[in-house]
Amino acid sequence: MFQYITRRPRFLHDLREWAQKSRFLFFLYEFVLFGLKQGWAALFGGLLLAFILLSRVWYPGSEVLHRYDFLLIVAIAIQAGLLIFKLETWQEAKIILLFHVVGTAMEVFKTAMGSWVYPEECLFRVGGVPLFSGFMYSAVGSYMARVWRAFDFRFSHYPPIWITSILALCIYINFFTHHFGPDMRYLLFAAMVVLFYKTRVYFRVDQRFYWMPLLFGFLLVALFIWFAEQFGTLANAWRYPNQSAGWQMVSVSKMGSWYLLMFISFVMVTWLQKQEGLTEKISKRTKA
């Protein structure tokens, strides 16, 4: 839908003219367009979550096909569709694939440690982890890459990428090591605050740029992922130990884990932007 609008500049011009009639109409126009762009950026994750919920009730071939294997086919089809219809670039797909591998490796470890389980059978799995689960991490990476492009992100006071990459690596390692030693997440949160407390992200809804503290933007994304996790566990796609006797709301503490994991995804997308030479441009053009 976003591309449908942007391909018709006359239609956009008419909407802009209509929105200029009052402050309320302008706010409404920007608010609706913001929501459409967010939905467009979250297309991968939204479609995958919809099929996870639907498959809890029914899916094609349920008599001969395991549910998780069906979701794997769906996830591959969604990813292929995004590339075929050029809704995602091959460069973005490389970063998303890397995040898929990173996420799957952590899933294998976490399920072995009993952090959560996948309660249903399937053919395509690694250890106790169905292969479709890696695409849930890919959905986060896809959103990050697409929202960056849709809102034309610019930054001020953004730390050097090599420093953020080291922090992302430390966060990833802590997801494993805290099972055997102290959990360093609070120090990692503190490091994020020190690095990013001045950083602003500037985003363009239509023609006007707005800004917010980047740390707050991370929190909003983590919050929506946590909401999505409520639906995923309600559909019994995976299950935490406290949900073994019946569904319960996923703990708010999990939002902190998603905050850290989402940061890893964001840093990976900055690698993509660096490859395209955009980090230098956005650092100099924070108030376009």
CYANA upper distance limits for C-alpha pairs under 8 A (distance plus 0.5 A):
  1 MET  CA      5 ILE  CA      6.82
  1 MET  CA     36 LEU  CA      8.20
  1 MET  CA     40 TRP  CA      8.11
  2 PHE  CA      6 THR  CA      6.74
  2 PHE  CA     36 LEU  CA      7.11
  2 PHE  CA     37 LYS  CA      6.91
  2 PHE  CA     40 TRP  CA      7.18
  3 GLN  CA      7 ARG  CA      6.46
  4 TYR  CA      8 ARG  CA      7.45
  5 ILE  CA      9 PRO  CA      8.03
  5 ILE  CA     11 PHE  CA      7.69
  5 ILE  CA     12 LEU  CA      7.27
  6 THR  CA     12 LEU  CA      7.68
  8 ARG  CA     12 LEU  CA      6.98
  9 PRO  CA     13 HIS  CA      6.48
 10 ARG  CA     14 ASP  CA      6.72
 11 PHE  CA     15 LEU  CA      6.82
 12 LEU  CA     16 ARG  CA      6.62
 13 HIS  CA     17 GLU  CA      6.68
 14 ASP  CA     18 TRP  CA      6.71
 15 LEU  CA     19 ALA  CA      6.57
 15 LEU  CA     29 TYR  CA      8.31
 16 ARG  CA     20 GLN  CA      6.74
 16 ARG  CA     26 PHE  CA      8.42
 16 ARG  CA     29 TYR  CA      8.41
 17 GLU  CA     21 LYS  CA      7.68
 18 TRP  CA     25 LEU  CA      8.05
 19 ALA  CA     23 ARG  CA      8.27
 19 ALA  CA     25 LEU  CA      5.32
 19 ALA  CA     26 PHE  CA      4.87
 19 ALA  CA     27 PHE  CA      8.41
 19 ALA  CA     28 LEU  CA      8.33
 19 ALA  CA     29 TYR  CA      6.61
 20 GLN  CA     25 LEU  CA      7.46
 20 GLN  CA     26 PHE  CA      6.29
 21 LYS  CA     25 LEU  CA      7.25
 21 LYS  CA     26 PHE  CA      8.06
 22 SER  CA     26 PHE  CA      6.77
 23 ARG  CA     27 PHE  CA      6.58
 24 PHE  CA     28 LEU  CA      6.59
 25 LEU  CA     29 TYR  CA      6.50
 26 PHE  CA     30 GLU  CA      6.66
 27 PHE  CA     31 PHE  CA      6.39
 28 LEU  CA     32 VAL  CA      6.57
 29 TYR  CA     33 LEU  CA      6.63
 30 GLU  CA     34 PHE  CA      6.42
 30 GLU  CA    205 VAL  CA      6.98
 30 GLU  CA    206 ASP  CA      7.69
 31 PHE  CA     35 GLY  CA      6.82
 32 VAL  CA     36 LEU  CA      6.73
 33 LEU  CA     37 LYS  CA      6.65
 33 LEU  CA    205 VAL  CA      7.26
 33 LEU  CA    206 ASP  CA      8.11
 34 PHE  CA     38 GLN  CA      6.70
 34 PHE  CA    205 VAL  CA      6.25
 35 GLY  CA     39 GLY  CA      6.60
 36 LEU  CA     40 TRP  CA      6.58
 37 LYS  CA     41 ALA  CA      6.61
 37 LYS  CA    147 VAL  CA      8.09
 37 LYS  CA    150 ALA  CA      7.02
 37 LYS  CA    151 PHE  CA      8.25
 38 GLN  CA     42 ALA  CA      6.71
 38 GLN  CA    147 VAL  CA      7.30
 39 GLY  CA     43 LEU  CA      6.64
 39 GLY  CA     46 GLY  CA      8.37
 41 ALA  CA    142 SER  CA      8.15
 41 ALA  CA    143 TYR  CA      5.68
 41 ALA  CA    144 MET  CA      8.23
 41 ALA  CA    146 ARG  CA      5.45
 41 ALA  CA    147 VAL  CA      5.47
 41 ALA  CA    150 ALA  CA      7.61
 42 ALA  CA     46 GLY  CA      6.30
 42 ALA  CA    139 ALA  CA      8.09
 42 ALA  CA    142 SER  CA      8.02
 42 ALA  CA    143 TYR  CA      5.53
 42 ALA  CA    146 ARG  CA      8.31
 42 ALA  CA    147 VAL  CA      8.34
 43 LEU  CA     47 LEU  CA      6.51
 43 LEU  CA    143 TYR  CA      8.12
 44 PHE  CA     48 LEU  CA      6.70
 44 PHE  CA     78 ILE  CA      7.24
 44 PHE  CA     79 GLN  CA      7.91
 44 PHE  CA    139 ALA  CA      6.03
 44 PHE  CA    142 SER  CA      7.36
 44 PHE  CA    143 TYR  CA      7.87
 45 GLY  CA     49 LEU  CA      6.50
 45 GLY  CA    136 MET  CA      7.53
 45 GLY  CA    139 ALA  CA      5.22
 45 GLY  CA    140 VAL  CA      7.54
 45 GLY  CA    143 TYR  CA      7.95
 46 GLY  CA     50 ALA  CA      6.63
 47 LEU  CA     51 PHE  CA      6.83
 47 LEU  CA     78 ILE  CA      8.36
 48 LEU  CA     52 ILE  CA      6.69
 48 LEU  CA     71 LEU  CA      8.37
 48 LEU  CA     74 VAL  CA      7.99
 48 LEU  CA     75 ALA  CA      7.01
 48 LEU  CA    136 MET  CA      8.23
 49 LEU  CA     53 LEU  CA      6.76
 49 LEU  CA    228 ALA  CA      8.00
 49 LEU  CA    231 PHE  CA      8.44
 49 LEU  CA    232 GLY  CA      7.50
 50 ALA  CA     54 LEU  CA      6.62
 51 PHE  CA     55 SER  CA      6.28
 51 PHE  CA     71 LEU  CA      7.70
 51 PHE  CA     74 VAL  CA      8.28
 52 ILE  CA     56 ARG  CA      7.07
 52 ILE  CA     71 LEU  CA      7.55
 52 ILE  CA    232 GLY  CA      7.39
 52 ILE  CA    235 ALA  CA      7.36
 52 ILE  CA    237 ALA  CA      7.44
 53 LEU  CA     57 VAL  CA      7.90
 53 LEU  CA    231 PHE  CA      7.87
 53 LEU  CA    232 GLY  CA      7.61
 53 LEU  CA    235 ALA  CA      6.01
 54 LEU  CA     58 TRP  CA      6.55
 54 LEU  CA     59 TYR  CA      7.40
 55 SER  CA     59 TYR  CA      5.50
 55 SER  CA     67 ARG  CA      7.24
 56 ARG  CA    235 ALA  CA      6.13
 56 ARG  CA    236 ASN  CA      7.89
 58 TRP  CA     62 SER  CA      7.68
 59 TYR  CA     67 ARG  CA      8.25
 59 TYR  CA     70 PHE  CA      8.39
 61 GLY  CA     65 LEU  CA      6.08
 62 SER  CA     66 HIS  CA      7.10
 62 SER  CA     67 ARG  CA      7.47
 65 LEU  CA     69 ASP  CA      7.22
 65 LEU  CA     70 PHE  CA      7.03
 66 HIS  CA     70 PHE  CA      6.78
 66 HIS  CA    121 GLU  CA      7.20
 66 HIS  CA    122 CYS  CA      5.90
 66 HIS  CA    123 LEU  CA      8.01
 67 ARG  CA     71 LEU  CA      6.81
 67 ARG  CA    120 GLU  CA      8.31
 67 ARG  CA    122 CYS  CA      7.76
 68 TYR  CA     72 LEU  CA      6.73
 68 TYR  CA    120 GLU  CA      8.07
 68 TYR  CA    121 GLU  CA      8.03
 68 TYR  CA    122 CYS  CA      6.36
 68 TYR  CA    130 PRO  CA      6.92
 68 TYR  CA    131 LEU  CA      8.45
 68 TYR  CA    132 PHE  CA      7.04
 69 ASP  CA     73 ILE  CA      6.92
 69 ASP  CA    122 CYS  CA      6.47
 69 ASP  CA    123 LEU  CA      7.23
 69 ASP  CA    124 PHE  CA      6.88
 69 ASP  CA    130 PRO  CA      8.17
 69 ASP  CA    131 LEU  CA      8.43
 69 ASP  CA    132 PHE  CA      7.71
 70 PHE  CA     74 VAL  CA      6.79
 71 LEU  CA     75 ALA  CA      6.54
 71 LEU  CA    132 PHE  CA      6.55
 72 LEU  CA     76 ILE  CA      6.72
 72 LEU  CA    131 LEU  CA      7.02
 72 LEU  CA    132 PHE  CA      4.82
 73 ILE  CA     77 ALA  CA      6.64
 74 VAL  CA     78 ILE  CA      6.67
 75 ALA  CA     79 GLN  CA      6.73
 75 ALA  CA    132 PHE  CA      7.32
 75 ALA  CA    135 PHE  CA      6.96
 76 ILE  CA     80 ALA  CA      6.53
 77 ALA  CA     81 GLY  CA      6.47
 78 ILE  CA     82 LEU  CA      6.78
 79 GLN  CA     83 LEU  CA      7.03
 80 ALA  CA     84 ILE  CA      6.51
 81 GLY  CA     85 PHE  CA      6.47
 82 LEU  CA     86 LYS  CA      6.47
 82 LEU  CA     87 LEU  CA      5.33
 82 LEU  CA     88 GLU  CA      5.91
 83 LEU  CA     87 LEU  CA      6.54
 83 LEU  CA     88 GLU  CA      5.82
 83 LEU  CA     89 THR  CA      7.01
 83 LEU  CA     90 TRP  CA      7.53
 88 GLU  CA     92 GLU  CA      7.02
 88 GLU  CA     93 ALA  CA      7.52
 88 GLU  CA    146 ARG  CA      7.91
 89 THR  CA     93 ALA  CA      6.77
 90 TRP  CA     94 LYS  CA      6.85
 91 GLN  CA     95 ILE  CA      7.41
 91 GLN  CA    272 LEU  CA      7.59
 92 GLU  CA     96 ILE  CA      6.74
 92 GLU  CA    142 SER  CA      8.02
 92 GLU  CA    145 ALA  CA      6.94
 92 GLU  CA    269 VAL  CA      8.29
 92 GLU  CA    272 LEU  CA      7.49
 93 ALA  CA     97 LEU  CA      6.45
 93 ALA  CA    142 SER  CA      8.32
 94 LYS  CA     98 LEU  CA      6.77
 95 ILE  CA     99 PHE  CA      6.78
 95 ILE  CA    141 GLY  CA      7.88
 95 ILE  CA    268 MET  CA      6.95
 95 ILE  CA    269 VAL  CA      7.19
 95 ILE  CA    272 LEU  CA      7.59
 96 ILE  CA    100 HIS  CA      6.62
 96 ILE  CA    138 SER  CA      5.75
 96 ILE  CA    139 ALA  CA      8.44
 96 ILE  CA    141 GLY  CA      5.72
 96 ILE  CA    142 SER  CA      6.60
 97 LEU  CA    101 VAL  CA      6.86
 97 LEU  CA    138 SER  CA      7.29
 98 LEU  CA    102 VAL  CA      6.71
 99 PHE  CA    103 GLY  CA      6.40
 99 PHE  CA    137 TYR  CA      6.99
 99 PHE  CA    138 SER  CA      6.49
 99 PHE  CA    141 GLY  CA      7.08
 99 PHE  CA    265 SER  CA      7.32
 99 PHE  CA    268 MET  CA      8.30
100 HIS  CA    104 THR  CA      6.55
100 HIS  CA    134 GLY  CA      5.46
100 HIS  CA    135 PHE  CA      6.61
100 HIS  CA    136 MET  CA      8.49
100 HIS  CA    137 TYR  CA      6.18
100 HIS  CA    138 SER  CA      5.56
101 VAL  CA    105 ALA  CA      6.66
101 VAL  CA    134 GLY  CA      7.49
102 VAL  CA    106 MET  CA      6.97
103 GLY  CA    107 GLU  CA      6.64
103 GLY  CA    134 GLY  CA      6.28
103 GLY  CA    137 TYR  CA      6.26
104 THR  CA    108 VAL  CA      6.74
104 THR  CA    129 VAL  CA      8.38
104 THR  CA    131 LEU  CA      8.22
104 THR  CA    133 SER  CA      7.57
104 THR  CA    134 GLY  CA      5.43
105 ALA  CA    109 PHE  CA      7.03
106 MET  CA    110 LYS  CA      6.47
106 MET  CA    175 PHE  CA      8.24
106 MET  CA    176 PHE  CA      8.11
107 GLU  CA    111 THR  CA      6.48
107 GLU  CA    129 VAL  CA      7.12
107 GLU  CA    133 SER  CA      8.47
107 GLU  CA    134 GLY  CA      8.47
108 VAL  CA    112 ALA  CA      6.73
108 VAL  CA    126 VAL  CA      7.50
108 VAL  CA    127 GLY  CA      7.00
108 VAL  CA    128 GLY  CA      7.23
108 VAL  CA    129 VAL  CA      6.40
109 PHE  CA    113 MET  CA      6.80
109 PHE  CA    176 PHE  CA      8.01
110 LYS  CA    114 GLY  CA      6.78
110 LYS  CA    115 SER  CA      5.86
110 LYS  CA    116 TRP  CA      7.44
110 LYS  CA    176 PHE  CA      8.37
111 THR  CA    115 SER  CA      6.15
111 THR  CA    116 TRP  CA      5.96
111 THR  CA    117 VAL  CA      6.19
111 THR  CA    128 GLY  CA      7.01
111 THR  CA    129 VAL  CA      7.69
112 ALA  CA    128 GLY  CA      7.79
114 GLY  CA    241 PRO  CA      8.17
115 SER  CA    240 TYR  CA      7.12
115 SER  CA    241 PRO  CA      7.57
116 TRP  CA    238 TRP  CA      7.45
116 TRP  CA    239 ARG  CA      6.06
116 TRP  CA    240 TYR  CA      4.93
116 TRP  CA    241 PRO  CA      6.69
117 VAL  CA    128 GLY  CA      8.02
117 VAL  CA    238 TRP  CA      6.23
117 VAL  CA    239 ARG  CA      5.87
117 VAL  CA    240 TYR  CA      7.02
117 VAL  CA    241 PRO  CA      8.38
118 TYR  CA    128 GLY  CA      7.52
118 TYR  CA    129 VAL  CA      7.26
118 TYR  CA    130 PRO  CA      8.04
118 TYR  CA    237 ALA  CA      7.11
118 TYR  CA    238 TRP  CA      5.07
118 TYR  CA    239 ARG  CA      6.85
119 PRO  CA    236 ASN  CA      8.21
119 PRO  CA    237 ALA  CA      8.14
119 PRO  CA    238 TRP  CA      6.99
119 PRO  CA    239 ARG  CA      7.63
122 CYS  CA    130 PRO  CA      7.24
123 LEU  CA    130 PRO  CA      8.47
124 PHE  CA    130 PRO  CA      6.46
124 PHE  CA    131 LEU  CA      6.40
125 ARG  CA    129 VAL  CA      5.80
125 ARG  CA    130 PRO  CA      4.57
125 ARG  CA    131 LEU  CA      5.56
126 VAL  CA    130 PRO  CA      6.91
126 VAL  CA    131 LEU  CA      7.34
129 VAL  CA    133 SER  CA      7.60
131 LEU  CA    135 PHE  CA      8.32
132 PHE  CA    136 MET  CA      7.87
133 SER  CA    137 TYR  CA      7.85
134 GLY  CA    138 SER  CA      6.90
135 PHE  CA    139 ALA  CA      6.50
136 MET  CA    140 VAL  CA      7.34
137 TYR  CA    141 GLY  CA      7.06
138 SER  CA    142 SER  CA      6.44
139 ALA  CA    143 TYR  CA      6.60
140 VAL  CA    144 MET  CA      6.80
140 VAL  CA    262 MET  CA      7.63
140 VAL  CA    265 SER  CA      7.54
141 GLY  CA    145 ALA  CA      6.77
141 GLY  CA    265 SER  CA      6.01
141 GLY  CA    266 PHE  CA      7.94
141 GLY  CA    269 VAL  CA      7.97
142 SER  CA    146 ARG  CA      6.56
143 TYR  CA    147 VAL  CA      6.29
144 MET  CA    148 TRP  CA      6.62
144 MET  CA    265 SER  CA      7.67
144 MET  CA    266 PHE  CA      6.77
144 MET  CA    269 VAL  CA      7.38
145 ALA  CA    149 ARG  CA      7.06
145 ALA  CA    269 VAL  CA      6.51
146 ARG  CA    150 ALA  CA      6.50
147 VAL  CA    151 PHE  CA      6.48
148 TRP  CA    152 ASP  CA      6.30
148 TRP  CA    153 PHE  CA      5.86
149 ARG  CA    153 PHE  CA      7.50
151 PHE  CA    203 PHE  CA      5.56
151 PHE  CA    204 ARG  CA      5.44
151 PHE  CA    205 VAL  CA      6.58
152 ASP  CA    203 PHE  CA      6.38
152 ASP  CA    204 ARG  CA      6.52
153 PHE  CA    201 VAL  CA      7.04
153 PHE  CA    202 TYR  CA      6.15
153 PHE  CA    203 PHE  CA      5.47
153 PHE  CA    204 ARG  CA      7.82
153 PHE  CA    282 ILE  CA      8.07
154 ARG  CA    201 VAL  CA      6.32
154 ARG  CA    202 TYR  CA      5.47
154 ARG  CA    203 PHE  CA      7.12
154 ARG  CA    282 ILE  CA      5.24
154 ARG  CA    283 SER  CA      7.33
154 ARG  CA    285 ARG  CA      7.35
154 ARG  CA    286 THR  CA      5.89
154 ARG  CA    287 LYS  CA      8.47
155 PHE  CA    199 THR  CA      7.35
155 PHE  CA    200 ARG  CA      6.09
155 PHE  CA    201 VAL  CA      5.19
155 PHE  CA    202 TYR  CA      6.41
155 PHE  CA    282 ILE  CA      6.50
155 PHE  CA    283 SER  CA      6.25
155 PHE  CA    285 ARG  CA      8.36
155 PHE  CA    286 THR  CA      5.97
156 SER  CA    198 LYS  CA      8.37
156 SER  CA    199 THR  CA      6.03
156 SER  CA    200 ARG  CA      5.86
156 SER  CA    201 VAL  CA      7.35
156 SER  CA    283 SER  CA      6.48
156 SER  CA    286 THR  CA      6.14
157 HIS  CA    196 PHE  CA      8.27
157 HIS  CA    198 LYS  CA      6.60
157 HIS  CA    199 THR  CA      5.34
157 HIS  CA    200 ARG  CA      7.57
157 HIS  CA    283 SER  CA      8.10
158 TYR  CA    196 PHE  CA      7.54
158 TYR  CA    199 THR  CA      6.03
158 TYR  CA    200 ARG  CA      8.30
158 TYR  CA    283 SER  CA      7.76
159 PRO  CA    163 ILE  CA      7.43
159 PRO  CA    164 THR  CA      7.37
159 PRO  CA    195 LEU  CA      6.90
159 PRO  CA    196 PHE  CA      7.69
160 PRO  CA    164 THR  CA      7.14
161 ILE  CA    165 SER  CA      6.46
161 ILE  CA    267 VAL  CA      8.24
161 ILE  CA    270 THR  CA      7.92
161 ILE  CA    271 TRP  CA      8.28
162 TRP  CA    166 ILE  CA      6.83
163 ILE  CA    167 LEU  CA      6.88
164 THR  CA    168 ALA  CA      6.61
164 THR  CA    267 VAL  CA      7.22
165 SER  CA    169 LEU  CA      6.69
165 SER  CA    267 VAL  CA      6.88
166 ILE  CA    170 CYS  CA      6.75
167 LEU  CA    171 ILE  CA      6.71
167 LEU  CA    188 LEU  CA      8.02
167 LEU  CA    191 ALA  CA      8.31
167 LEU  CA    192 MET  CA      8.46
168 ALA  CA    172 TYR  CA      6.73
168 ALA  CA    263 PHE  CA      7.46
168 ALA  CA    264 ILE  CA      5.58
168 ALA  CA    267 VAL  CA      7.47
169 LEU  CA    173 ILE  CA      6.69
169 LEU  CA    264 ILE  CA      8.25
170 CYS  CA    174 ASN  CA      6.64
170 CYS  CA    188 LEU  CA      8.37
171 ILE  CA    175 PHE  CA      7.11
171 ILE  CA    185 ARG  CA      7.85
171 ILE  CA    188 LEU  CA      7.24
171 ILE  CA    260 LEU  CA      7.22
171 ILE  CA    261 LEU  CA      8.22
171 ILE  CA    264 ILE  CA      8.14
172 TYR  CA    176 PHE  CA      7.81
172 TYR  CA    261 LEU  CA      8.05
172 TYR  CA    264 ILE  CA      8.02
173 ILE  CA    177 THR  CA      6.73
174 ASN  CA    178 HIS  CA      6.11
174 ASN  CA    183 ASP  CA      7.38
174 ASN  CA    184 MET  CA      7.07
174 ASN  CA    185 ARG  CA      7.71
175 PHE  CA    179 HIS  CA      8.42
177 THR  CA    181 GLY  CA      6.58
177 THR  CA    182 PRO  CA      8.27
177 THR  CA    183 ASP  CA      8.07
178 HIS  CA    182 PRO  CA      5.89
178 HIS  CA    183 ASP  CA      5.00
178 HIS  CA    184 MET  CA      7.71
179 HIS  CA    183 ASP  CA      8.30
184 MET  CA    188 LEU  CA      6.80
185 ARG  CA    189 PHE  CA      6.55
186 TYR  CA    190 ALA  CA      6.65
187 LEU  CA    191 ALA  CA      6.65
188 LEU  CA    192 MET  CA      6.78
189 PHE  CA    193 VAL  CA      6.87
189 PHE  CA    260 LEU  CA      8.47
190 ALA  CA    194 VAL  CA      6.76
191 ALA  CA    195 LEU  CA      6.66
192 MET  CA    196 PHE  CA      6.36
192 MET  CA    197 TYR  CA      8.30
193 VAL  CA    197 TYR  CA      5.61
193 VAL  CA    215 LEU  CA      7.97
196 PHE  CA    214 LEU  CA      7.52
196 PHE  CA    215 LEU  CA      7.14
197 TYR  CA    213 PRO  CA      8.02
197 TYR  CA    214 LEU  CA      8.44
197 TYR  CA    215 LEU  CA      7.53
198 LYS  CA    213 PRO  CA      7.93
199 THR  CA    213 PRO  CA      6.56
199 THR  CA    214 LEU  CA      6.27
199 THR  CA    215 LEU  CA      8.29
200 ARG  CA    211 TRP  CA      6.86
200 ARG  CA    212 MET  CA      6.14
200 ARG  CA    213 PRO  CA      5.02
200 ARG  CA    214 LEU  CA      5.63
201 VAL  CA    211 TRP  CA      5.98
201 VAL  CA    212 MET  CA      6.22
201 VAL  CA    213 PRO  CA      6.75
201 VAL  CA    214 LEU  CA      5.89
202 TYR  CA    209 PHE  CA      6.68
202 TYR  CA    210 TYR  CA      6.02
202 TYR  CA    211 TRP  CA      4.77
202 TYR  CA    212 MET  CA      7.34
202 TYR  CA    286 THR  CA      7.18
202 TYR  CA    287 LYS  CA      7.88
203 PHE  CA    209 PHE  CA      5.86
203 PHE  CA    210 TYR  CA      5.96
203 PHE  CA    211 TRP  CA      6.63
204 ARG  CA    208 ARG  CA      6.14
204 ARG  CA    209 PHE  CA      4.84
204 ARG  CA    210 TYR  CA      6.82
205 VAL  CA    209 PHE  CA      7.30
205 VAL  CA    210 TYR  CA      8.35
209 PHE  CA    287 LYS  CA      7.95
209 PHE  CA    288 ALA  CA      7.53
212 MET  CA    216 PHE  CA      7.51
212 MET  CA    217 GLY  CA      7.36
213 PRO  CA    217 GLY  CA      6.98
214 LEU  CA    218 PHE  CA      6.77
215 LEU  CA    219 LEU  CA      6.92
216 PHE  CA    220 LEU  CA      6.88
217 GLY  CA    221 VAL  CA      6.94
218 PHE  CA    222 ALA  CA      6.70
218 PHE  CA    259 TYR  CA      7.04
218 PHE  CA    262 MET  CA      7.94
218 PHE  CA    263 PHE  CA      7.73
219 LEU  CA    223 LEU  CA      6.56
219 LEU  CA    259 TYR  CA      6.93
220 LEU  CA    224 PHE  CA      6.92
221 VAL  CA    225 ILE  CA      6.81
221 VAL  CA    259 TYR  CA      8.24
221 VAL  CA    262 MET  CA      8.23
222 ALA  CA    226 TRP  CA      6.64
222 ALA  CA    255 MET  CA      6.50
222 ALA  CA    256 GLY  CA      8.15
222 ALA  CA    258 TRP  CA      5.93
222 ALA  CA    259 TYR  CA      5.44
222 ALA  CA    262 MET  CA      7.28
223 LEU  CA    227 PHE  CA      6.81
223 LEU  CA    255 MET  CA      6.89
224 PHE  CA    228 ALA  CA      6.74
225 ILE  CA    229 GLU  CA      6.69
225 ILE  CA    255 MET  CA      8.39
225 ILE  CA    258 TRP  CA      7.62
226 TRP  CA    230 GLN  CA      7.05
226 TRP  CA    250 VAL  CA      8.43
226 TRP  CA    254 LYS  CA      7.77
226 TRP  CA    255 MET  CA      6.17
226 TRP  CA    258 TRP  CA      7.71
227 PHE  CA    231 PHE  CA      7.50
228 ALA  CA    232 GLY  CA      6.78
229 GLU  CA    233 THR  CA      6.61
229 GLU  CA    250 VAL  CA      7.87
230 GLN  CA    234 LEU  CA      6.56
230 GLN  CA    249 MET  CA      6.85
230 GLN  CA    250 VAL  CA      6.55
231 PHE  CA    235 ALA  CA      6.64
232 GLY  CA    236 ASN  CA      7.01
232 GLY  CA    237 ALA  CA      6.21
232 GLY  CA    238 TRP  CA      7.59
233 THR  CA    237 ALA  CA      6.21
233 THR  CA    238 TRP  CA      6.04
233 THR  CA    239 ARG  CA      6.34
233 THR  CA    247 TRP  CA      7.91
233 THR  CA    250 VAL  CA      8.44
234 LEU  CA    247 TRP  CA      6.83
239 ARG  CA    243 GLN  CA      6.49
239 ARG  CA    244 SER  CA      7.41
240 TYR  CA    244 SER  CA      7.42
242 ASN  CA    248 GLN  CA      7.74
243 GLN  CA    247 TRP  CA      5.39
243 GLN  CA    248 GLN  CA      6.17
250 VAL  CA    254 LYS  CA      7.59
251 SER  CA    255 MET  CA      8.27
252 VAL  CA    256 GLY  CA      8.17
253 SER  CA    257 SER  CA      7.71
254 LYS  CA    258 TRP  CA      6.88
255 MET  CA    259 TYR  CA      6.56
256 GLY  CA    260 LEU  CA      6.91
257 SER  CA    261 LEU  CA      6.65
258 TRP  CA    262 MET  CA      6.17
259 TYR  CA    263 PHE  CA      6.77
260 LEU  CA    264 ILE  CA      7.12
261 LEU  CA    265 SER  CA      7.08
262 MET  CA    266 PHE  CA      6.73
263 PHE  CA    267 VAL  CA      6.70
264 ILE  CA    268 MET  CA      6.86
265 SER  CA    269 VAL  CA      6.92
266 PHE  CA    270 THR  CA      6.93
267 VAL  CA    271 TRP  CA      7.13
268 MET  CA    272 LEU  CA      7.38
269 VAL  CA    273 GLN  CA      6.96
270 THR  CA    274 LYS  CA      6.59
270 THR  CA    279 THR  CA      8.17
271 TRP  CA    275 GLN  CA      6.80
272 LEU  CA    276 GLU  CA      6.99
273 GLN  CA    277 GLY  CA      6.75
273 GLN  CA    278 LEU  CA      5.73
273 GLN  CA    279 THR  CA      6.59
274 LYS  CA    278 LEU  CA      6.21
274 LYS  CA    279 THR  CA      5.93
274 LYS  CA    280 GLU  CA      8.42
277 GLY  CA    281 LYS  CA      7.77
278 LEU  CA    282 ILE  CA      6.60
279 THR  CA    283 SER  CA      6.57
280 GLU  CA    284 LYS  CA      7.10
281 LYS  CA    285 ARG  CA      6.80
282 ILE  CA    286 THR  CA      6.67
